[in-house]
């Protein structure tokens, strides 16, 4: 019954792809992003105000501090700053404000070419020097960008002319366009506006996106109006946007259902199931990887591989799916989904209670009974996962789990000090580069579990630099094998990169990691 219900929910989400029309690049490319649902049909209607619910509030309008993923502030970044490039539902790059991004040496250097005539909302030019300024700014630790590591892949940039920027890489990264379009590198703000200082910029952020800031009430509404200088007329179709956060999932869905919002960014599998049952239009991008329990290999108990293997073998992901997501989630049984060219049907782990108990007993006999703290964040999902893991392991002998709830601000501190046993983090992606490399390459600051394995490191490097798909497939087969053997973490669930809308809304479109494109939205009157 659990699997049946989950498959029905998944099928409902996937079926909406049938209504998607493919298109070319340029101003028509956005319609090819994501799996669009049956909302409003016909030609887009101009005018009106759209109301969008985000999953998290923002404390800044600075593109260096915004997050370019579904669960962060991607729709706000796209609204204010537009996009250099996006990808379609097959992972192919579609150029927007960028005209091209090419490499003649397999990713050692790139040439970024901008469209002619790009201007910021104040009329000043968006040129190669502006891109250089923004990308170099991401590297500065003073700006505290979560994308600093991505920008640091670049060693230098050179303005060739007003429309062309030469980019030199620290190491060859043939798929660096995927890094640009899934990070804050995709958003370019006016250097002159940024140089006026943080306070002035927060009051008047200047970008080249489809909308401009009209009013920002902290912890409440963000009101935006149409940017008449946006490069891709007649987009945006809406005259105005109001964006606000709706953290609580049930309230978020009910607000949409009762007409209090037009679009809700969505991550909750239960809400997506409800939307499918009620015929609410939705959009969702298939994703690889997912959320996982990072097992800290730097200290006991998880410095012993047997402890990691025991916990992995003990957990029943279908039982967790039922407890946390009412059976509507998608357990991450493999590293890649079956639509990926890198898919392998070999599971990441196998539930085996006998093996788990044998390992727990073996460690206890050596005076090392498995005892650990599962650090949870305040969200209902995080706590439910931690408590379900605790409940499942309570049925075994010689293992003890405590759940500790901390505020989200503690996340960065735990990463820096490595003072944790396990907590939920994520490694989800369309293309595995760069996320798998940054998540599991030895020596990387973003390697939460602390795994450092020569075979894994070599395979991740090959997957990063190889240009032939067959070579990358072989490399990522090795990556999955080593992750299975070493068990630095336990992948639990795919992530829902989704949005749900009212039935009179058209133009739902995503790119990258579920990043919603507000310029495509329109409302049937």
C-alpha positions as CSV (number, residue, x, y, z in Angstrom):
1,X,0.0,0.0,0.0
2,X,2.8,2.4,0.8
3,X,4.6,1.8,-2.5
4,X,1.3,1.9,-4.4
5,X,0.3,5.3,-3.0
6,X,3.8,6.7,-3.6
7,X,3.9,5.5,-7.2
8,X,0.4,7.0,-7.8
9,X,1.6,10.4,-6.5
10,X,4.8,10.2,-8.5
11,X,2.9,9.3,-11.6
12,X,0.6,12.2,-11.2
13,X,3.5,14.6,-11.0
14,X,5.3,13.0,-13.9
15,X,2.3,12.9,-16.1
16,X,2.2,16.7,-16.4
17,X,5.4,16.5,-18.5
18,X,3.1,15.4,-21.4
19,X,1.7,18.9,-21.6
20,X,5.1,20.5,-22.1
21,X,6.1,21.9,-25.5
22,X,9.7,21.9,-26.5
23,X,11.3,25.2,-27.8
24,X,14.5,26.7,-28.9
25,X,16.9,29.1,-27.2
26,X,16.6,32.8,-26.5
27,X,13.4,34.2,-25.4
28,X,11.5,31.0,-26.1
29,X,13.7,28.8,-24.0
30,X,12.0,29.2,-20.7
31,X,9.0,27.4,-21.8
32,X,11.1,24.2,-22.0
33,X,12.0,24.2,-18.3
34,X,10.5,21.7,-16.0
35,X,7.4,19.6,-16.4
36,X,4.6,22.0,-16.8
37,X,1.1,21.3,-15.6
38,X,-2.3,22.1,-17.0
39,X,-3.0,25.5,-15.5
40,X,-4.4,28.3,-17.7
41,X,-4.1,27.6,-21.4
42,X,-3.9,29.7,-24.5
43,X,-1.9,32.8,-25.2
44,X,-0.4,34.5,-22.1
45,X,-2.4,37.4,-20.7
46,X,-0.6,40.6,-19.7
47,X,-1.3,42.4,-16.5
48,X,-2.2,41.8,-12.9
49,X,-0.3,41.0,-9.7
50,X,1.0,37.6,-8.9
51,X,1.3,36.4,-5.3
52,X,4.1,33.8,-4.6
53,X,4.8,31.9,-1.4
54,X,8.5,31.1,-0.8
55,X,9.7,28.4,1.6
56,X,12.0,30.7,3.5
57,X,12.3,34.4,4.3
58,X,15.2,36.5,3.2
59,X,17.3,38.9,5.2
60,X,18.9,40.5,2.1
61,X,18.4,41.5,-1.5
62,X,22.1,41.1,-2.2
63,X,22.6,38.4,-4.9
64,X,25.6,37.1,-3.0
65,X,23.4,36.2,-0.1
66,X,20.4,34.8,-2.0
67,X,20.1,31.0,-2.6
68,X,19.5,29.8,-6.2
69,X,17.4,26.7,-5.3
70,X,13.8,25.9,-4.9
71,X,13.9,25.9,-1.1
72,X,15.8,29.1,-0.8
73,X,15.1,32.5,-2.4
74,X,15.6,31.6,-6.1
75,X,12.4,33.2,-7.3
76,X,13.3,36.5,-5.7
77,X,16.8,36.4,-7.3
78,X,15.3,35.6,-10.7
79,X,12.8,38.4,-10.4
80,X,15.4,41.1,-9.5
81,X,18.4,40.0,-11.5
82,X,17.2,37.8,-14.3
83,X,19.3,34.9,-15.5
84,X,22.5,34.5,-17.6
85,X,21.4,31.0,-18.6
86,X,19.1,28.2,-17.6
87,X,18.7,24.6,-18.5
88,X,15.8,22.7,-20.0
89,X,14.2,19.5,-18.7
90,X,16.8,17.5,-20.4
91,X,19.7,19.3,-18.8
92,X,20.7,21.3,-21.9
93,X,21.8,24.9,-21.4
94,X,19.4,27.5,-22.7
95,X,21.0,31.0,-23.0
96,X,19.1,34.0,-21.6
97,X,21.1,37.2,-21.0
98,X,24.2,35.3,-22.0
99,X,24.5,34.7,-25.7
100,X,27.0,31.8,-25.3
101,X,29.4,30.3,-22.8
102,X,32.0,28.2,-24.6
103,X,35.3,26.5,-24.0
104,X,37.8,25.4,-26.6
105,X,40.1,23.5,-24.2
106,X,37.8,21.1,-22.4
107,X,36.9,23.5,-19.5
108,X,40.3,25.1,-18.7
109,X,39.0,28.4,-20.0
110,X,35.7,29.8,-21.1
111,X,34.4,32.8,-23.0
112,X,31.2,34.3,-21.8
113,X,29.4,36.3,-24.5
114,X,26.5,38.6,-23.4
115,X,23.5,39.6,-25.5
116,X,23.8,43.2,-27.0
117,X,22.0,46.1,-25.4
118,X,21.6,44.7,-21.9
119,X,20.9,47.3,-19.2
120,X,20.1,47.4,-15.5
121,X,16.8,48.7,-14.4
122,X,18.3,52.2,-13.9
123,X,19.4,52.3,-17.6
124,X,23.2,51.6,-16.9
125,X,24.8,48.9,-19.0
126,X,25.1,45.3,-17.9
127,X,28.4,44.5,-19.5
128,X,31.3,42.0,-19.1
129,X,32.9,44.3,-16.4
130,X,29.7,44.0,-14.4
131,X,29.8,40.2,-14.6
132,X,33.5,40.2,-13.6
133,X,32.7,42.5,-10.6
134,X,29.9,40.2,-9.4
135,X,31.8,36.9,-9.8
136,X,34.9,38.3,-8.0
137,X,32.7,39.6,-5.3
138,X,31.4,36.1,-4.6
139,X,34.9,35.1,-3.8
140,X,35.3,37.7,-1.0
141,X,34.7,36.0,2.4
142,X,33.5,39.3,3.7
143,X,30.3,38.9,1.6
144,X,29.6,35.5,3.2
145,X,28.2,33.9,0.0
146,X,27.3,30.3,0.2
147,X,28.6,30.1,-3.4
148,X,32.1,31.2,-2.6
149,X,33.5,27.7,-3.2
150,X,31.9,27.7,-6.6
151,X,33.3,31.1,-7.6
152,X,36.7,30.0,-6.3
153,X,36.9,27.5,-9.2
154,X,37.8,30.5,-11.3
155,X,41.3,31.8,-10.9
156,X,40.9,34.9,-13.0
157,X,38.6,36.8,-15.3
158,X,39.5,39.2,-18.1
159,X,37.2,41.7,-19.9
160,X,37.9,41.2,-23.6
161,X,35.3,43.8,-24.7
162,X,32.0,45.1,-23.5
163,X,30.2,41.8,-24.2
164,X,32.9,39.2,-23.7
165,X,34.5,37.9,-20.5
166,X,37.4,35.4,-20.6
167,X,37.3,33.0,-17.6
168,X,40.3,30.9,-16.5
169,X,39.7,27.9,-14.2
170,X,41.8,26.5,-11.4
171,X,41.1,23.0,-12.8
172,X,39.3,22.0,-16.0
173,X,35.5,21.9,-15.4
174,X,33.9,21.1,-18.8
175,X,30.4,21.4,-17.3
176,X,31.0,24.7,-15.5
177,X,27.8,26.2,-17.1
178,X,25.9,23.9,-14.7
179,X,27.7,25.6,-11.8
180,X,26.8,29.1,-13.1
181,X,23.1,28.4,-13.6
182,X,22.6,26.6,-10.2
183,X,24.3,29.3,-8.1
184,X,24.3,33.0,-7.4
185,X,26.8,33.4,-10.3
186,X,23.7,33.5,-12.5
187,X,22.6,36.8,-11.0
188,X,24.3,40.1,-11.9
189,X,23.6,43.3,-9.9
190,X,24.7,46.8,-10.8
191,X,28.3,47.3,-9.5
192,X,27.6,51.0,-9.0
193,X,24.6,50.2,-6.8
194,X,26.5,47.6,-4.8
195,X,29.4,50.1,-4.2
196,X,27.0,52.5,-2.5
197,X,27.0,50.1,0.5
198,X,24.8,47.4,2.0
199,X,22.2,49.8,3.5
200,X,21.6,51.7,0.3
201,X,21.5,48.5,-1.8
202,X,19.0,46.8,0.4
203,X,16.7,49.8,0.0
204,X,17.2,50.0,-3.8
205,X,18.7,46.8,-5.3
206,X,19.5,47.4,-9.0
207,X,19.4,44.4,-11.3
208,X,18.4,43.6,-14.9
209,X,15.6,41.2,-14.1
210,X,12.0,41.2,-15.1
211,X,10.9,43.1,-11.9
212,X,12.1,45.9,-9.6
213,X,11.7,46.3,-5.9
214,X,8.9,48.6,-4.9
215,X,8.6,47.9,-1.2
216,X,10.0,45.5,1.3
217,X,8.4,44.9,4.7
218,X,10.8,42.7,6.7
219,X,9.4,39.3,7.6
220,X,6.4,40.1,5.5
221,X,5.6,41.1,1.9
222,X,8.2,41.9,-0.8
223,X,6.4,44.0,-3.5
224,X,7.9,44.2,-7.0
225,X,6.8,46.0,-10.2
226,X,7.5,45.2,-13.8
227,X,10.9,46.4,-15.1
228,X,10.2,48.3,-18.4
229,X,13.8,47.8,-19.4
230,X,13.8,44.0,-19.2
231,X,15.5,42.6,-22.3
232,X,13.0,39.9,-23.2
233,X,9.7,41.8,-24.0
234,X,6.8,41.0,-23.8
235,X,7.9,39.2,-20.7
236,X,7.3,39.6,-17.8
237,X,3.5,39.2,-18.4
238,X,2.5,40.3,-14.8
239,X,2.6,44.0,-13.9
240,X,3.6,43.2,-10.3
241,X,4.6,40.5,-7.8
242,X,4.1,40.1,-4.1
243,X,6.4,37.5,-2.6
244,X,6.4,36.3,1.0
245,X,7.6,33.4,3.1
246,X,5.2,30.6,4.2
247,X,7.3,28.1,6.2
248,X,4.6,25.9,7.6
249,X,3.6,23.4,4.9
250,X,-0.1,22.9,5.7
251,X,-0.7,26.6,6.0
252,X,1.2,27.2,2.8
253,X,-1.0,24.7,0.9
254,X,-4.2,25.9,2.4
255,X,-3.4,29.6,1.6
256,X,-3.0,28.6,-2.1
257,X,-6.1,26.4,-2.1
258,X,-8.3,29.2,-0.6
259,X,-7.1,31.8,-3.1
260,X,-4.7,33.6,-0.8
261,X,-1.8,33.1,-3.2
262,X,-1.3,32.3,-6.9
263,X,1.8,30.1,-6.7
264,X,3.5,28.2,-3.9
265,X,7.1,26.9,-4.1
266,X,6.7,23.4,-2.7
267,X,8.9,20.8,-1.1
268,X,6.4,18.7,0.8
269,X,5.5,15.4,-0.8
270,X,2.2,15.3,1.1
271,X,1.2,18.7,-0.4
272,X,2.1,17.5,-3.8
273,X,0.0,14.4,-3.4
274,X,-2.9,16.6,-2.3
275,X,-2.4,18.8,-5.3
276,X,-2.4,15.8,-7.6
277,X,-5.6,14.5,-6.1
278,X,-7.4,17.8,-6.3
279,X,-6.3,18.7,-9.8
280,X,-4.2,21.7,-8.7
281,X,-1.6,22.6,-11.4
282,X,1.9,21.7,-10.4
283,X,5.4,21.5,-11.7
284,X,8.3,19.3,-10.6
285,X,11.9,18.6,-11.8
286,X,13.3,15.1,-11.4
287,X,16.4,15.1,-9.3
288,X,19.2,12.8,-8.4
289,X,20.7,12.3,-5.0
290,X,18.6,13.7,-2.2
291,X,18.8,14.3,1.5
292,X,21.1,12.1,3.6
293,X,22.2,11.4,7.1
294,X,25.8,12.6,7.2
295,X,27.7,10.2,9.5
296,X,30.7,12.0,11.0
297,X,33.7,9.7,10.2
298,X,36.1,11.9,12.2
299,X,35.0,10.6,15.6
300,X,33.3,7.7,17.4
301,X,31.1,5.9,16.8
302,X,31.1,6.5,13.0
303,X,34.9,6.4,12.6
304,X,34.3,2.7,12.7
305,X,32.9,1.5,9.4
306,X,30.9,-1.2,11.1
307,X,28.9,1.4,13.0
308,X,28.0,3.1,9.8
309,X,27.2,-0.1,8.0
310,X,25.0,-1.3,11.0
311,X,22.9,1.9,11.0
312,X,22.5,1.7,7.2
313,X,21.4,-1.9,7.3
314,X,19.0,-1.3,10.2
315,X,16.9,1.4,8.6
316,X,13.7,0.7,6.6
317,X,13.3,3.6,4.2
318,X,9.7,2.7,3.3
319,X,8.8,2.8,7.0
320,X,10.5,6.3,7.3
321,X,8.6,7.4,4.1
322,X,5.3,6.3,5.7
323,X,6.0,8.0,9.0
324,X,7.3,11.3,7.7
325,X,5.6,11.7,4.3
326,X,2.5,9.5,4.7
327,X,4.0,7.3,2.0
328,X,4.0,10.0,-0.6
329,X,7.8,10.6,-0.7
330,X,10.4,9.0,-2.9
331,X,13.0,7.0,-1.0
332,X,16.5,7.5,-2.5
333,X,17.3,3.9,-3.3
334,X,19.9,4.7,-5.9
335,X,22.2,7.7,-6.4
336,X,20.7,8.6,-9.8
337,X,17.1,8.4,-10.9
338,X,16.3,6.0,-13.8
339,X,16.0,8.9,-16.2
340,X,19.6,9.9,-15.7
341,X,22.4,8.7,-18.2
342,X,24.4,7.8,-15.0
343,X,21.7,5.6,-13.5
344,X,22.8,2.3,-12.0
345,X,20.1,-0.1,-10.6
346,X,22.5,-1.2,-7.9
347,X,21.0,0.1,-4.6
348,X,23.0,2.4,-2.3
349,X,22.2,0.1,0.6
350,X,20.1,-2.9,1.6
351,X,18.0,-3.3,4.7
352,X,19.2,-6.3,6.6
353,X,18.2,-6.6,10.3
354,X,20.3,-9.6,10.9
355,X,23.5,-8.0,9.6
356,X,22.7,-4.8,11.6
357,X,22.2,-6.7,14.9
358,X,25.4,-8.7,14.3
359,X,27.5,-5.6,13.8
360,X,25.9,-3.8,16.8
361,X,26.7,-6.9,18.9
362,X,30.2,-7.2,17.6
363,X,31.0,-3.6,18.5
364,X,29.5,-3.9,21.9
365,X,31.6,-7.0,22.6
366,X,34.7,-4.9,21.9
367,X,33.5,-2.3,24.4
368,X,32.3,0.1,21.7
369,X,28.5,0.0,21.8
370,X,27.0,2.3,19.2
371,X,25.6,5.5,20.9
372,X,25.1,8.7,19.0
373,X,23.2,12.0,18.9
374,X,21.0,12.8,15.9
375,X,21.0,16.7,15.6
376,X,17.7,18.0,14.2
377,X,16.7,21.4,13.0
378,X,13.3,22.9,14.2
379,X,11.5,22.0,11.0
380,X,8.7,19.4,11.3
381,X,10.3,17.3,8.6
382,X,13.8,17.3,10.2
383,X,12.4,16.4,13.6
384,X,10.1,13.7,12.2
385,X,13.1,12.0,10.4
386,X,15.3,12.1,13.5
387,X,12.5,10.7,15.7
388,X,11.7,7.9,13.2
389,X,15.4,6.9,13.0
390,X,15.5,6.9,16.8
391,X,12.3,4.7,16.9
392,X,13.5,2.3,14.3
393,X,16.9,1.7,16.0
394,X,15.2,1.3,19.4
395,X,14.1,-2.2,18.2
396,X,17.8,-3.3,18.1
397,X,20.1,-4.1,21.0
398,X,23.4,-2.4,21.7
399,X,22.5,0.9,20.0
400,X,21.3,4.1,21.6
401,X,20.1,7.3,19.8
402,X,19.4,10.7,21.3
403,X,17.7,13.5,19.4
404,X,18.9,17.1,19.9
405,X,17.1,20.0,18.3
406,X,19.1,23.1,17.4
407,X,18.4,26.3,15.6
408,X,19.3,26.6,11.9
409,X,22.1,29.0,12.7
410,X,24.0,26.1,14.4
411,X,24.3,24.4,11.0
412,X,27.3,26.5,9.8
413,X,29.0,26.1,13.2
414,X,28.7,22.3,13.2
415,X,30.2,22.2,9.7
416,X,33.1,24.3,10.8
417,X,33.8,22.5,14.1
418,X,32.7,19.0,13.0
419,X,31.0,18.8,16.4
420,X,28.2,16.4,15.6
421,X,27.5,12.7,15.2
422,X,24.8,12.9,12.4
423,X,22.4,15.4,11.0
424,X,20.4,15.8,7.8
425,X,22.1,17.5,4.9
426,X,21.7,17.2,1.1
427,X,23.4,16.4,-2.1
428,X,20.8,16.8,-4.8
429,X,21.5,17.7,-8.4
430,X,20.6,17.5,-12.1
431,X,24.2,16.9,-13.4
432,X,26.4,15.3,-10.7
433,X,29.1,18.0,-11.3
434,X,29.9,19.9,-9.1
435,X,27.7,18.8,-6.2
436,X,29.1,15.2,-5.8
437,X,32.6,16.5,-6.0
438,X,32.0,19.2,-3.3
439,X,30.0,16.9,-1.1
440,X,32.3,13.8,-1.0
441,X,35.8,14.8,-2.3
442,X,38.4,14.5,0.4
443,X,39.7,17.8,1.8
444,X,36.7,19.9,0.7
445,X,35.2,22.2,3.4
446,X,31.8,21.2,2.1
447,X,32.5,17.4,2.7
448,X,30.2,17.1,5.7
449,X,30.9,13.4,6.7
450,X,34.7,13.9,6.2
451,X,35.2,11.0,3.8
452,X,38.6,10.9,2.1
453,X,39.1,7.8,-0.1
454,X,41.6,7.6,-3.0
455,X,39.4,5.6,-5.3
456,X,36.4,7.9,-4.6
457,X,38.5,11.0,-5.1
458,X,39.9,9.8,-8.4
459,X,36.4,8.8,-9.7
460,X,35.0,12.2,-8.7
461,X,37.9,13.9,-10.5
462,X,37.3,11.9,-13.6
463,X,33.6,12.6,-13.5
464,X,34.4,16.3,-13.3
465,X,36.9,16.5,-16.1
466,X,35.9,13.8,-18.6
467,X,34.1,15.0,-21.7
468,X,32.8,11.7,-23.0
469,X,29.5,10.6,-21.4
470,X,30.7,6.9,-21.3
471,X,33.8,7.9,-19.3
472,X,31.6,9.9,-16.9
473,X,29.2,7.0,-16.6
474,X,32.0,4.6,-15.6
475,X,33.4,7.2,-13.1
476,X,30.0,7.7,-11.4
477,X,29.5,3.9,-11.3
478,X,32.7,3.8,-9.2
479,X,31.5,6.8,-7.1
480,X,28.3,4.9,-6.2
481,X,30.2,1.7,-5.4
482,X,32.6,3.6,-3.1
483,X,29.7,5.5,-1.4
484,X,28.0,2.2,-0.8
485,X,31.1,0.5,0.5
486,X,32.3,3.4,2.7
487,X,28.8,4.5,3.9
488,X,29.7,8.1,4.7
489,X,26.0,8.8,4.9
490,X,22.6,7.3,4.3
491,X,20.6,8.7,1.5
492,X,17.0,8.8,2.6
493,X,14.7,10.7,0.2
494,X,14.6,12.4,-3.1
495,X,13.9,16.1,-2.9
496,X,10.7,17.6,-4.3
497,X,11.8,20.6,-6.5
498,X,8.2,21.7,-7.1
499,X,5.7,24.5,-7.3
500,X,1.9,24.4,-7.2
501,X,-0.4,27.1,-8.6
502,X,-4.0,28.2,-8.9
503,X,-5.9,26.8,-11.8
504,X,-6.0,30.3,-13.5
505,X,-2.2,30.6,-13.6
506,X,-0.1,29.8,-16.7
507,X,3.6,29.8,-17.4
508,X,4.9,27.6,-14.5
509,X,8.5,27.1,-15.4
510,X,11.7,26.0,-13.5
511,X,15.3,25.5,-14.2
512,X,18.3,24.2,-12.3
513,X,17.5,23.1,-8.8
514,X,13.8,24.0,-9.0
515,X,14.4,27.7,-9.5
516,X,11.1,29.3,-10.6
517,X,11.0,31.8,-13.5
518,X,8.6,34.7,-12.6
519,X,8.8,36.3,-16.0
520,X,6.9,33.4,-17.5
521,X,3.9,33.6,-15.1
522,X,0.6,35.0,-16.2
523,X,-2.9,34.9,-14.8
524,X,-6.1,34.3,-16.8
525,X,-8.7,36.9,-15.9
